[in-house]
Amino acid sequence: MRLCVYATVAVLAWLLGPWAVLGFAILGLVGYIRARQAGLLQSKCKLRDTRLVIGYLAVIAVAALAAIVWRLWSWAS
């Protein structure tokens, strides 16, 4: 099942580009922030600490947003 999820995410990211990356990053951020507020301190992710995972997802979201702005800026010029 896990490989199907990874493949689906990869296809969506390929088709939708930074919009999909931003969406998945925000979805992950919201989930981890809620989980941390509920008391989750350790994640199954390689980073383990939920604060690190939240920071990682925030960096991805900012990078995706920058890519979207750059594409729109390039397109408008």
MOPERA-V45945 format. One record per pair of residues at least 4 apart in sequence whose C-alpha atoms are under 8 Angstrom apart, sorted by the first residue. I is the first residue (numbers start at 1). J is the second residue. If there is no record, write none. Layout:
i={I;I}
j={J;J}
This chain:
i={1;2;3;4;5;6;7;8;9;10;11;12;12;12;13;13;13;13;13;16;17;18;18;18;18;18;19;19;19;19;20;21;21;21;21;22;22;22;22;22;22;23;24;25;25;25;25;25;26;26;26;26;27;28;28;29;29;29;29;30;31;32;32;32;32;33;33;34;35;35;36;36;36;40;41;41;41;42;42;42;43;43;43;43;44;45;47;47;48;48;49;50;51;52;53;54;55;56;57;58;59;60;61;62;63;64;65;66;67;68;69;70;71;72;73}
j={5;6;7;8;9;10;11;12;13;14;15;16;17;20;17;18;19;20;21;20;21;22;64;65;67;68;23;64;65;68;24;25;60;61;64;26;60;61;62;64;65;27;28;29;57;58;60;61;30;57;58;61;31;32;57;33;54;57;58;34;35;36;50;53;54;37;54;38;39;40;40;41;50;50;49;50;51;48;49;50;47;48;49;50;48;53;52;53;52;53;53;54;55;56;57;58;59;60;61;62;63;64;65;66;67;68;69;70;71;72;73;74;75;76;77}
